[in-house]
């Protein structure tokens, strides 16, 4: 196996692992808190149990789904790369480049959606009267942030795979 082939295998393993870990980190994201609610200044606050889960927000569901799809594709493309006897199959190479590009787009959009909601949870939005929640659900917000960082790193890895493939196509004899 050439050095380019070894680098491709390493990057495919890394892309699979990063997206798989991102899915796991967001998938186990859950935090329960007891929050005091004050109705009137004359009455004592009463306490309610509030739960934050990743599947309560569609942006986090989308982020989870994109990482599951990407990790599945990453494993499949790794197996194809390892089992490919004809490394110069132009159709297979083109298909993998196209699917790697779709993977970058999926990971980027899923990460962007999760980060947008994460920023909203961290800062709130006074214009629409959405309160910040990360001061209450700190561990949950850290899990979402960690998953987003892993997912973004996965997108970068798949982008490097695209660059590696395009450079490889340029080096081929015509």
C-alpha positions in Angstrom: 0.0 0.0 0.0 1.4 3.4 -1.0 1.9 6.2 1.5 -1.2 7.9 0.0 -3.2 4.8 0.6 -2.0 4.5 4.2 -2.9 8.1 4.8 -6.4 7.5 3.3 -7.0 4.6 5.6 -5.8 6.6 8.6 -8.1 9.5 7.7 -11.1 7.2 7.0 -10.6 5.5 10.5 -10.4 9.0 12.1 -13.4 10.3 10.2 -15.4 7.2 11.3 -14.3 7.5 14.9 -14.9 11.2 15.2 -18.5 11.1 13.8 -19.2 7.9 15.8 -18.0 9.5 19.0 -20.0 12.7 18.2 -23.2 10.6 17.8 -22.5 8.8 21.1 -21.8 12.0 23.1 -24.9 13.7 21.9 -26.9 10.5 22.2 -26.2 10.1 25.9 -26.9 13.8 26.5 -29.4 14.1 29.3 -29.5 16.2 32.5 -32.1 16.5 35.2 -32.4 19.6 37.5 -34.8 20.8 40.2 -35.6 24.4 39.4 -37.3 26.8 41.8 -40.3 28.7 40.3 -41.5 31.9 41.9 -45.1 32.9 41.1 -45.4 35.8 43.6 -43.0 37.5 45.9 -45.4 36.8 48.8 -45.3 33.0 48.2 -42.4 30.7 48.6 -41.0 29.3 45.4 -42.0 25.8 44.5 -39.6 23.3 42.9 -40.2 21.4 39.7 -38.0 18.8 38.0 -36.8 19.8 34.5 -35.1 17.5 32.1 -32.9 18.4 29.1 -32.5 15.7 26.5 -31.0 15.8 23.1 -34.1 14.6 21.3 -36.2 17.4 22.6 -34.8 19.8 20.0 -35.0 19.0 16.3 -31.6 20.6 15.6 -29.9 18.1 18.0 -31.9 15.2 16.4 -30.6 16.3 13.0 -27.0 16.6 14.4 -27.3 13.1 15.8 -28.7 11.7 12.6 -26.0 13.3 10.4 -23.3 11.8 12.6 -24.9 8.3 12.5 -25.2 8.5 8.7 -21.6 9.8 8.5 -20.1 7.1 10.8 -22.0 4.4 8.8 -20.6 5.8 5.5 -17.2 6.2 7.1 -17.1 2.5 8.0 -18.4 1.4 4.6 -15.9 3.6 2.7 -13.1 2.3 5.0 -14.1 -1.3 4.1 -14.3 -0.4 0.4 -10.8 1.3 0.6 -9.3 -1.7 2.3 -10.8 -4.3 0.0 -10.4 -2.5 -3.3 -8.0 -4.6 -5.4 -8.2 -2.1 -8.3 -7.1 1.2 -6.7 -7.3 2.9 -10.1 -11.0 2.3 -10.7 -12.1 5.8 -11.9 -15.9 5.2 -11.2 -15.3 4.0 -7.7 -12.9 6.9 -7.0 -15.4 9.4 -8.4 -18.2 7.9 -6.3 -16.2 8.0 -3.1 -15.2 11.7 -3.8 -18.8 12.6 -4.4 -20.0 10.7 -1.2 -17.1 12.3 0.8 -18.3 15.7 -0.4 -21.9 14.9 0.6 -20.5 13.7 4.0 -18.8 17.1 4.5 -22.0 18.9 3.7 -24.0 16.7 6.1 -21.6 17.1 9.0 -21.3 20.8 8.4 -25.0 21.4 8.4 -25.7 19.1 11.4 -22.9 20.8 13.3 -24.1 24.2 12.4 -27.7 23.4 13.5 -26.4 22.1 16.9 -24.1 25.0 17.4 -26.8 27.6 16.6 -29.1 26.1 19.2 -26.2 25.7 21.5 -25.4 29.4 21.3 -29.0 30.2 21.9 -28.9 28.0 25.0 -25.7 29.7 26.2 -26.6 33.3 25.6 -30.4 33.3 25.2 -32.2 35.8 23.0 -33.8 38.8 24.7 -35.6 39.8 21.5 -37.9 36.8 21.6 -37.6 36.3 25.4 -35.7 33.1 25.3 -33.8 32.6 28.5 -30.4 31.0 28.5 -30.4 27.5 29.8 -26.8 26.6 29.9 -26.4 28.2 33.4 -28.9 25.6 34.6 -27.9 22.6 32.3 -24.2 23.1 32.2 -23.2 19.4 31.8 -25.7 18.9 29.0 -24.5 22.0 27.2 -20.9 20.8 27.5 -21.9 17.5 26.0 -23.6 19.2 23.0 -20.5 21.4 22.6 -18.1 18.4 22.7 -20.3 16.6 20.1 -20.2 19.6 17.8 -16.4 19.9 18.1 -16.0 16.2 17.3 -18.4 16.5 14.4 -16.6 19.5 13.0 -13.3 17.7 13.3 -14.9 14.8 11.3 -16.0 17.2 8.6 -12.4 18.5 8.4 -11.1 14.9 8.1 -13.5 14.1 5.3 -12.5 17.4 3.5 -8.9 16.3 3.8 -9.9 13.0 2.1 -11.4 14.9 -0.8 -8.2 16.9 -1.2 -6.1 13.7 -1.0 -8.3 12.1 -3.7 -8.1 15.1 -6.0 -4.3 15.3 -5.6 -4.1 11.6 -6.3 -6.1 12.0 -9.5 -3.7 14.8 -10.6 -0.7 12.5 -10.1 -2.1 9.6 -12.2 -0.5 9.0 -15.5 -2.8 9.8 -18.4 
